[in-house]
Amino acid sequence: MKKKIKDFSVIISVYDGIEVQLYKKSLLSILNQTYLPKEVILVLDGVKKKQLIDETIKFKNKFKRVKIINNSKNVGIAKSYNRAIKYLKTDLVAIQDSDDLSLSGRFKAQYDYLHQNKNISVIGTSVYEYDLDTGKKLKKLNPISFEEIKKNMRFRNPINHPTVMFRKGDVKKCGGYKNLNRMEDYHLWIRMISFGYLINNLKIPFVIMHVKKDFYQRRSGLQILKSELTIQLLLFKKKYNNFLMLLIITFAKCFYHLCPAFIKKIIRNNYFLNLLNK
């Protein structure tokens, strides 16, 4: 099947902690799409690792529609995405993590969906989570409709950021990404919904997210607790929760984030993912 260039962009932010082979596979998954982007913006967020730089250059030589943005130091996801958005030539933009894979029909499904549903600002998908340590793959089904997403929003982030395609103009009108450790996207979705923008998910898993040993460790500690508190206060301010629910959910989330990594993994795999897949 002949691949078509369509009027959308892809943003990928890269930092030195990314494994080179996963980054290479992630870039190749873009070229395997039925619909190819008009442009790919690669943000090298303080990258010094030569192998990552080499793979970036190889990809640019292979796919000419690439713009590379160099951050002299690591500034984080929020600033990197906001900087990339300023350079975009298209209104539709897909996000891809630098160590995740997009399955071949992803961009076509999302591009066509947004063209057929002009009232939708963000479209995500369900995902496969592939454990690099055990080789196990779990399907994570996210809520599909806007009402289900809004209902789930007060308990958890119902949108997987590496799966989304959104309308740039709508994101900019809501202030773009805010600097909030590991919850930048969650904060954005809450604000977008409060501004009246609609968000949906596709039921089909179109992205493989790689999970490894430090996945749970990186989601622990005081920084993540600070982010969680900011999210819960925003949900309260936007009237998703009353004060009692604010206290209950904040306590439960603090307990979860402070758990040892192996307990957190058990809770997530045996409760949260199973609950989502019912």
C-alpha positions as CSV (number, residue, x, y, z in Angstrom):
1,M,0.0,0.0,0.0
2,K,1.4,3.4,-1.0
3,K,2.0,5.7,2.0
4,K,0.4,9.1,2.0
5,I,1.8,12.4,3.4
6,K,-1.0,14.0,5.4
7,D,-1.3,17.4,7.1
8,F,-0.3,16.6,10.6
9,S,3.0,16.6,12.6
10,V,4.6,14.4,15.2
11,I,6.5,15.6,18.2
12,I,9.1,13.4,20.1
13,S,11.2,14.7,23.0
14,V,14.4,12.8,23.7
15,Y,16.7,12.8,26.8
16,D,19.9,10.9,27.7
17,G,18.0,8.3,29.8
18,I,16.4,6.7,26.7
19,E,17.8,3.3,25.5
20,V,19.2,3.7,22.0
21,Q,17.6,0.6,20.5
22,L,14.2,1.6,21.7
23,Y,14.6,5.1,20.3
24,K,15.6,3.6,16.9
25,K,12.6,1.3,16.9
26,S,10.3,4.2,17.9
27,L,11.5,6.3,15.0
28,L,11.1,3.4,12.5
29,S,7.5,2.9,13.7
30,I,6.8,6.4,12.3
31,L,8.0,5.3,8.9
32,N,5.8,2.2,9.0
33,Q,2.6,4.2,9.2
34,T,-0.1,4.2,6.5
35,Y,-0.2,8.0,6.8
36,L,3.1,9.8,7.1
37,P,3.4,13.1,8.8
38,K,4.1,16.4,7.1
39,E,6.8,17.0,9.6
40,V,8.5,15.4,12.6
41,I,9.9,17.6,15.3
42,L,12.6,16.0,17.4
43,V,13.5,17.8,20.6
44,L,16.9,16.8,21.9
45,D,16.4,17.8,25.6
46,G,19.9,18.3,26.7
47,V,21.1,15.1,24.9
48,K,24.8,14.5,25.1
49,K,24.8,10.7,24.3
50,K,26.5,10.3,20.9
51,Q,24.5,7.2,19.9
52,L,21.2,9.1,20.4
53,I,22.4,12.0,18.3
54,D,23.7,9.6,15.6
55,E,20.2,7.9,15.4
56,T,18.6,11.3,15.2
57,I,20.8,12.3,12.2
58,K,20.2,8.9,10.5
59,F,16.5,9.4,10.8
60,K,16.7,12.9,9.4
61,N,18.7,11.6,6.4
62,K,16.1,8.8,5.9
63,F,13.0,11.1,6.3
64,K,13.6,14.6,5.1
65,R,10.6,16.2,6.8
66,V,12.4,16.4,10.1
67,K,13.2,19.4,12.3
68,I,15.7,19.0,15.1
69,I,15.4,21.3,18.2
70,N,18.4,21.3,20.5
71,N,17.9,22.3,24.2
72,S,21.4,23.2,25.6
73,K,20.3,21.6,28.9
74,N,17.5,19.3,30.0
75,V,14.5,21.5,30.6
76,G,11.8,18.8,30.9
77,I,8.8,17.6,29.0
78,A,6.6,20.7,29.4
79,K,9.1,23.3,28.1
80,S,10.2,20.9,25.3
81,Y,6.7,20.3,24.0
82,N,5.7,24.0,24.3
83,R,8.9,24.9,22.3
84,A,8.1,22.3,19.6
85,I,4.5,23.6,19.3
86,K,5.8,27.0,18.4
87,Y,7.5,25.6,15.3
88,L,4.6,23.5,14.1
89,K,3.3,24.1,10.6
90,T,0.2,22.0,11.0
91,D,-2.8,22.2,13.4
92,L,-3.0,18.5,14.0
93,V,-0.1,17.0,16.0
94,A,0.6,13.5,17.4
95,I,2.7,12.9,20.4
96,Q,5.0,9.9,20.6
97,D,7.4,8.9,23.4
98,S,10.9,8.3,22.3
99,D,10.9,4.7,23.6
100,D,7.4,3.6,22.5
101,L,6.1,2.1,19.3
102,S,3.1,3.3,17.2
103,L,1.4,0.5,15.4
104,S,1.0,0.9,11.7
105,G,-2.6,2.2,11.6
106,R,-2.4,4.6,14.4
107,F,-1.9,8.0,12.6
108,K,-4.5,7.1,9.9
109,A,-7.1,6.2,12.5
110,Q,-6.6,9.4,14.5
111,Y,-6.2,11.7,11.5
112,D,-9.4,10.4,9.9
113,Y,-11.3,10.5,13.3
114,L,-10.4,14.2,13.9
115,H,-11.4,15.1,10.3
116,Q,-14.7,13.3,10.7
117,N,-15.3,14.8,14.2
118,K,-14.5,18.5,14.1
119,N,-15.8,19.0,17.7
120,I,-13.2,16.7,19.2
121,S,-9.9,18.4,20.3
122,V,-7.9,15.3,21.5
123,I,-8.1,11.7,20.5
124,G,-6.1,9.1,22.4
125,T,-6.0,5.3,22.1
126,S,-5.8,2.2,24.3
127,V,-2.4,0.8,24.7
128,Y,-0.3,-2.4,25.2
129,E,2.2,-2.2,28.1
130,Y,5.2,-4.4,27.3
131,D,7.3,-5.3,30.4
132,L,11.0,-5.4,29.1
133,D,12.0,-7.4,32.2
134,T,9.5,-10.2,32.0
135,G,8.4,-10.1,28.3
136,K,4.8,-9.9,29.3
137,K,2.3,-7.7,27.4
138,L,-0.8,-6.3,29.0
139,K,-3.7,-4.6,27.2
140,K,-4.8,-1.4,28.9
141,L,-8.2,-0.2,27.7
142,N,-9.0,3.4,28.5
143,P,-12.5,4.9,28.8
144,I,-13.8,5.7,25.3
145,S,-16.5,8.4,25.4
146,F,-16.1,11.9,26.7
147,E,-18.5,11.2,29.5
148,E,-16.6,8.2,30.6
149,I,-13.3,10.1,30.4
150,K,-14.7,13.0,32.5
151,K,-16.0,10.5,35.1
152,N,-12.6,8.8,35.4
153,M,-10.7,12.1,35.4
154,R,-11.2,12.6,39.2
155,F,-9.6,9.2,40.0
156,R,-6.8,8.8,37.4
157,N,-5.5,10.1,34.2
158,P,-7.7,8.4,31.6
159,I,-5.6,9.5,28.6
160,N,-2.2,8.0,27.8
161,H,-0.1,10.9,26.6
162,P,2.1,9.0,24.1
163,T,-1.1,7.9,22.2
164,V,-2.7,11.3,21.6
165,M,-3.3,13.4,18.5
166,F,-4.7,16.9,19.2
167,R,-5.5,20.2,17.7
168,K,-2.6,22.6,18.3
169,G,-4.9,25.7,18.4
170,D,-7.1,24.2,21.2
171,V,-4.1,23.2,23.3
172,K,-2.5,26.7,22.9
173,K,-5.8,28.4,24.0
174,C,-5.7,26.4,27.2
175,G,-2.1,27.6,28.0
176,G,-0.2,24.6,26.7
177,Y,1.8,22.3,29.0
178,K,2.6,23.3,32.6
179,N,5.7,22.1,34.4
180,L,4.4,19.3,36.7
181,N,6.6,16.3,37.3
182,R,5.1,13.3,35.3
183,M,1.6,14.8,35.3
184,E,2.0,17.6,32.7
185,D,-0.6,16.0,30.4
186,Y,-3.1,15.2,33.2
187,H,-3.0,18.8,34.2
188,L,-3.6,19.8,30.5
189,W,-6.6,17.5,30.0
190,I,-8.3,18.8,33.2
191,R,-7.9,22.4,31.9
192,M,-9.1,21.6,28.4
193,I,-12.2,19.9,29.6
194,S,-12.9,22.8,32.0
195,F,-12.6,25.1,28.9
196,G,-15.3,23.1,27.2
197,Y,-13.0,21.0,24.8
198,L,-13.9,17.4,24.1
199,I,-11.6,14.4,24.5
200,N,-12.1,10.9,23.3
201,N,-10.2,7.6,23.1
202,L,-10.1,4.9,20.4
203,K,-10.8,1.5,21.9
204,I,-8.1,-0.2,19.7
205,P,-4.6,-0.2,21.3
206,F,-2.4,1.6,18.7
207,V,0.7,2.1,20.9
208,I,3.1,-0.2,22.6
209,M,4.5,1.4,25.8
210,H,7.7,-0.1,27.1
211,V,7.8,-0.6,30.9
212,K,11.0,-1.6,32.7
213,K,12.2,-2.0,36.3
214,D,12.5,1.7,37.1
215,F,9.0,2.5,35.8
216,Y,7.6,2.4,39.3
217,Q,10.6,3.8,41.1
218,R,10.5,6.9,38.9
219,R,6.9,7.4,40.0
220,S,7.6,7.6,43.7
221,G,9.0,10.3,46.1
222,L,8.2,13.8,47.1
223,Q,8.1,15.3,43.6
224,I,5.4,13.0,42.5
225,L,3.4,13.7,45.7
226,K,3.7,17.4,45.0
227,S,2.4,16.9,41.5
228,E,-0.5,14.7,42.8
229,L,-1.5,17.3,45.3
230,T,-1.5,20.0,42.6
231,I,-3.7,17.7,40.4
232,Q,-6.2,17.0,43.3
233,L,-6.5,20.7,44.1
234,L,-7.1,21.5,40.5
235,L,-9.8,18.9,40.3
236,F,-11.4,20.4,43.5
237,K,-11.2,23.9,42.0
238,K,-12.8,22.7,38.8
239,K,-15.6,21.0,40.8
240,Y,-14.7,17.4,39.9
241,N,-14.6,16.5,43.6
242,N,-16.0,17.8,46.8
243,F,-13.8,18.4,49.8
244,L,-14.4,14.9,51.3
245,M,-13.4,13.2,48.0
246,L,-10.4,15.5,47.8
247,L,-9.2,14.2,51.2
248,I,-10.0,10.5,50.4
249,I,-8.4,10.4,47.0
250,T,-5.3,12.4,48.1
251,F,-4.7,10.0,51.0
252,A,-5.1,6.9,48.7
253,K,-2.8,8.4,46.1
254,C,-0.2,9.3,48.7
255,F,-0.3,5.7,50.0
256,Y,0.1,4.4,46.5
257,H,3.0,6.7,45.5
258,L,4.9,5.9,48.8
259,C,4.6,2.1,48.4
260,P,7.7,0.1,47.6
261,A,8.0,-0.4,43.8
262,F,7.1,-4.1,43.9
263,I,3.9,-3.5,45.9
264,K,3.0,-0.7,43.5
265,K,3.4,-3.0,40.6
266,I,1.2,-5.7,42.2
267,I,-1.5,-3.1,42.9
268,R,-1.4,-1.7,39.4
269,N,-1.3,-5.0,37.5
270,N,-3.8,-6.8,39.6
271,Y,-6.3,-4.1,40.3
272,F,-6.0,-1.0,38.1
273,L,-5.4,-2.8,34.8
274,N,-7.9,-5.5,35.5
275,L,-10.5,-2.9,36.5
276,L,-9.9,-1.0,33.3
277,N,-10.2,-4.2,31.2
278,K,-13.6,-5.3,32.5
